[in-house]
Amino acid sequence: MSSAAEHMNEKVSPYLALLTKLHEEIPAISRVISNRGGIGLGTATYLQSDGTVADSDSMNKTQKQLLADYKLVQYDQTSGKNYLKESDFMSVD
């Protein structure tokens, strides 16, 4: 969504801006897949722009902060109290 909005030169929400910045810093993130084939416990795989795998220990401060912010947003939307719904975080101004 963030890439499409950028290519169309459209306004974006703070959420889409976060996704854009995250994509710039960590171009690919795999889903966490359990050994039974479903989404579950485990670790995600992060790729750098050159295609190499990056573990969280080798990420720079910006990458770590963006990933932490993204995880908080995901938690709020899925398991949390959905605080962001009451804010303009998802709105395009």
KEKE-3310 file (N, C-alpha, C; in steps of 0.2 Angstrom, whole numbers, plus 5000, padded with zeros to 4 digits):
npx = (5004:5010:5020:5012:5005:5016:5021:5010:5010:5002:4994:4998:4995:5001:5003:5006:5017:5026:5027:5033:5045:5050:5051:5061:5072:5072:5070:5063:5053:5050:5035:5031:5032:5026:5032:5022:5016:5008:5005:5014:5024:5041:5054:5056:5062:5074:5078:5092:5094:5103:5100:5105:5103:5098:5101:5093:5102:5112:5107:5105:5103:5092:5085:5082:5073:5062:5058:5053:5043:5034:5031:5024:5013:5007:5004:4995:4984:4980:4980:4980:4973:4968:4972:4976:4966:4958:4965:4973:4982:4980:4974:4972:4977)
npy = (4994:5006:5008:5009:5021:5030:5029:5034:5047:5051:5057:5051:5041:5042:5029:5022:5029:5025:5012:5014:5019:5009:4999:5005:5004:4990:4980:4967:4957:4941:4932:4925:4908:4893:4876:4868:4873:4884:4901:4907:4904:4908:4914:4929:4932:4944:4954:4963:4977:4972:4959:4950:4941:4948:4948:4953:4957:4963:4974:4992:5006:5014:5005:4995:5003:5006:4993:4990:4999:4995:4983:4986:4993:4982:4974:4982:4983:4969:4962:4971:4985:4993:5007:5015:5016:5026:5037:5048:5040:5031:5038:5048:5064)
npz = (5000:5004:4995:4983:4985:4986:4973:4966:4970:4981:4996:5012:5026:5044:5047:5035:5031:5041:5037:5024:5028:5036:5026:5018:5026:5031:5019:5017:5026:5033:5037:5053:5055:5061:5065:5062:5051:5051:5056:5069:5084:5084:5074:5064:5047:5042:5028:5021:5009:5000:4999:5009:5024:5039:5056:5071:5080:5072:5067:5064:5075:5070:5062:5072:5080:5071:5069:5081:5084:5073:5078:5090:5084:5077:5088:5095:5086:5084:5097:5107:5115:5104:5103:5093:5084:5089:5086:5074:5067:5056:5047:5032:5029)
capx = (5000:5014:5023:5007:5004:5021:5021:5005:5011:4996:4995:4999:4994:5007:5005:5009:5024:5030:5028:5038:5052:5052:5053:5068:5077:5072:5066:5059:5052:5045:5030:5034:5029:5027:5034:5016:5014:5004:5008:5015:5030:5047:5058:5055:5068:5074:5083:5094:5093:5107:5098:5108:5099:5100:5098:5091:5108:5117:5103:5107:5098:5086:5081:5079:5068:5057:5055:5050:5037:5030:5028:5019:5007:5004:5001:4989:4979:4978:4979:4980:4966:4967:4972:4978:4960:4955:4970:4974:4987:4978:4970:4976:4975)
capy = (5000:5012:5009:5011:5028:5034:5029:5039:5053:5052:5058:5044:5041:5040:5021:5021:5032:5020:5006:5016:5020:5002:4996:5008:5001:4983:4979:4962:4953:4936:4930:4919:4902:4887:4870:4864:4876:4890:4907:4905:4906:4907:4921:4931:4933:4951:4955:4969:4978:4968:4952:4946:4940:4952:4946:4959:4960:4967:4980:4998:5009:5016:4999:4992:5007:5005:4987:4990:5003:4991:4977:4989:4994:4976:4971:4986:4981:4962:4959:4976:4989:4997:5014:5019:5017:5033:5043:5049:5036:5027:5043:5052:5071)
capz = (5000:5005:4988:4978:4987:4984:4965:4963:4973:4985:5003:5016:5034:5047:5047:5028:5031:5045:5032:5019:5031:5037:5019:5016:5031:5031:5013:5017:5033:5032:5043:5058:5053:5066:5062:5059:5044:5053:5059:5076:5088:5080:5073:5057:5044:5039:5023:5019:5002:4995:4999:5014:5030:5044:5062:5075:5083:5068:5064:5067:5079:5066:5060:5078:5083:5067:5070:5088:5083:5069:5082:5094:5080:5076:5094:5096:5081:5085:5103:5112:5116:5098:5105:5087:5081:5091:5084:5067:5064:5050:5043:5027:5029)
cpx = (5004:5017:5019:5006:5009:5022:5016:5005:5005:4998:4995:4997:5000:5008:5008:5016:5028:5032:5033:5045:5055:5055:5060:5074:5078:5068:5062:5059:5047:5041:5034:5029:5031:5029:5028:5013:5009:5008:5008:5021:5036:5050:5056:5062:5068:5080:5085:5093:5098:5105:5100:5103:5102:5097:5097:5098:5113:5113:5106:5102:5091:5082:5078:5073:5061:5054:5051:5043:5032:5027:5023:5013:5003:5000:4994:4983:4976:4976:4978:4973:4965:4967:4973:4971:4957:4960:4969:4979:4986:4974:4975:4973:4975)
cpy = (5006:5013:5012:5019:5032:5034:5034:5046:5056:5054:5051:5046:5040:5033:5020:5024:5028:5014:5008:5016:5013:4998:4998:5005:4994:4981:4973:4958:4947:4935:4925:4913:4896:4881:4866:4868:4882:4895:4906:4908:4904:4914:4922:4932:4940:4951:4962:4971:4974:4960:4947:4946:4945:4950:4953:4962:4964:4973:4986:5001:5011:5010:4995:4996:5006:4999:4986:4993:4999:4986:4980:4990:4988:4973:4975:4984:4974:4960:4965:4979:4993:5004:5018:5020:5024:5039:5044:5045:5033:5032:5047:5059:5074)
cpz = (5000:4998:4983:4979:4985:4977:4962:4966:4977:4992:5007:5023:5037:5047:5040:5028:5035:5040:5027:5022:5033:5031:5017:5020:5031:5025:5013:5024:5031:5038:5047:5057:5058:5062:5060:5053:5045:5056:5066:5079:5083:5079:5065:5054:5041:5034:5022:5011:4997:4995:5005:5020:5035:5051:5066:5078:5079:5065:5068:5071:5076:5065:5066:5080:5078:5068:5076:5087:5079:5073:5087:5090:5079:5082:5096:5092:5082:5092:5109:5112:5110:5100:5098:5083:5083:5089:5076:5063:5057:5045:5038:5027:5022)
residu = (MET:SER:SER:ALA:ALA:GLU:HIS:MET:ASN:GLU:LYS:VAL:SER:PRO:TYR:LEU:ALA:LEU:LEU:THR:LYS:LEU:HIS:GLU:GLU:ILE:PRO:ALA:ILE:SER:ARG:VAL:ILE:SER:ASN:ARG:GLY:GLY:ILE:GLY:LEU:GLY:THR:ALA:THR:TYR:LEU:GLN:SER:ASP:GLY:THR:VAL:ALA:ASP:SER:ASP:SER:MET:ASN:LYS:THR:GLN:LYS:GLN:LEU:LEU:ALA:ASP:TYR:LYS:LEU:VAL:GLN:TYR:ASP:GLN:THR:SER:GLY:LYS:ASN:TYR:LEU:LYS:GLU:SER:ASP:PHE:MET:SER:VAL:ASP)
# end
